[in-house]
Amino acid sequence: MLKLKEIKNNAKKYIELCKLIYKDPRTPKTAKVLLWIAIGYALSPIDLIPDFIPVIGYLDDMIIVPVLLYIAIRSVPKDVYIENYVQILRK
C-alpha cells in the first residue's frame, strides 16, 4: 500500500506532467480543453453531487477530476507524453 508521502509525490509529478503537456504545442486542443475542465471542476463551488450529501458528495470530486485528467493525458500522442514524462523523471 502506498504511503501518504508517496501519494503526495506522485500527485505532484502528475500535476507537473499535466502542466508540461498543456504547454507543449503538439498537444491536441481536446486534451487542453479536458485539462481546463478538470481544473475548473476541481475549483468550482458547483458540483454535480452537492458536498453536503455524506460521503458521496466528496466522492464525485475524487472520481470526476482524475478521470478527466486520465482521458486528457491519454488523448495526447505517445511521443509527446513520453518526452514530457522523461523530463519529469530527470528532475
C-alpha positions as CSV (number, residue, x, y, z in Angstrom):
1,M,0.0,0.0,0.0
2,L,1.3,3.4,-0.9
3,K,2.3,5.7,1.9
4,L,0.8,9.2,2.1
5,K,4.2,10.7,1.2
6,E,4.4,8.6,-1.9
7,I,0.9,9.5,-3.0
8,K,1.8,13.2,-2.5
9,N,4.9,12.9,-4.6
10,N,3.1,11.0,-7.3
11,A,0.4,13.7,-7.4
12,K,3.0,16.4,-7.7
13,K,4.6,14.6,-10.6
14,Y,1.2,14.0,-12.3
15,I,0.3,17.7,-12.0
16,E,3.7,18.7,-13.4
17,L,3.2,16.3,-16.3
18,C,-0.2,17.9,-17.0
19,K,1.5,21.4,-17.0
20,L,4.2,20.3,-19.4
21,I,1.7,18.6,-21.7
22,Y,-0.5,21.6,-21.7
23,K,2.4,23.9,-22.7
24,D,3.6,21.6,-25.4
25,P,2.4,23.0,-28.8
26,R,1.9,19.4,-30.2
27,T,-0.8,18.7,-27.6
28,P,-4.3,18.4,-29.2
29,K,-6.8,21.1,-28.3
30,T,-9.2,18.4,-27.0
31,A,-6.6,17.4,-24.4
32,K,-6.1,21.1,-23.4
33,V,-9.9,21.6,-23.1
34,L,-10.2,18.5,-20.9
35,L,-7.4,19.7,-18.7
36,W,-9.2,23.1,-18.2
37,I,-12.5,21.3,-17.5
38,A,-10.8,19.2,-14.8
39,I,-9.2,22.3,-13.2
40,G,-12.5,24.2,-13.4
41,Y,-14.5,21.4,-11.9
42,A,-12.0,20.9,-9.1
43,L,-12.1,24.6,-8.2
44,S,-15.7,25.3,-8.9
45,P,-18.1,25.6,-5.9
46,I,-20.8,24.0,-8.1
47,D,-20.8,20.2,-8.0
48,L,-22.8,17.5,-9.8
49,I,-23.5,16.0,-6.4
50,P,-23.5,18.6,-3.6
51,D,-20.9,18.2,-0.9
52,F,-23.4,18.3,1.9
53,I,-24.5,14.7,1.0
54,P,-22.4,12.5,3.2
55,V,-19.6,10.6,1.6
56,I,-21.0,10.7,-2.0
57,G,-20.7,14.5,-2.1
58,Y,-17.0,14.4,-1.9
59,L,-16.5,11.2,-3.9
60,D,-17.7,12.9,-7.1
61,D,-14.7,15.3,-6.9
62,M,-12.3,12.4,-6.2
63,I,-13.6,10.5,-9.2
64,I,-14.5,13.0,-11.9
65,V,-11.3,15.1,-11.8
66,P,-8.9,12.2,-12.0
67,V,-11.0,10.6,-14.8
68,L,-10.9,13.8,-16.8
69,L,-7.1,14.1,-16.3
70,Y,-6.7,10.5,-17.3
71,I,-8.7,11.0,-20.5
72,A,-6.8,14.2,-21.3
73,I,-3.4,12.5,-20.9
74,R,-4.5,9.5,-23.0
75,S,-5.6,11.8,-25.8
76,V,-2.0,13.1,-26.2
77,P,0.2,11.5,-28.8
78,K,2.6,8.9,-27.2
79,D,5.8,10.7,-28.3
80,V,4.6,14.0,-26.6
81,Y,3.6,12.1,-23.5
82,I,6.9,10.2,-23.3
83,E,9.1,13.3,-23.9
84,N,7.3,15.2,-21.1
85,Y,7.3,12.2,-18.8
86,V,11.1,11.8,-19.2
87,Q,11.5,15.5,-18.3
88,I,9.7,14.9,-15.0
89,L,11.8,11.8,-14.2
90,R,15.1,13.8,-14.8
91,K,14.1,16.3,-12.1
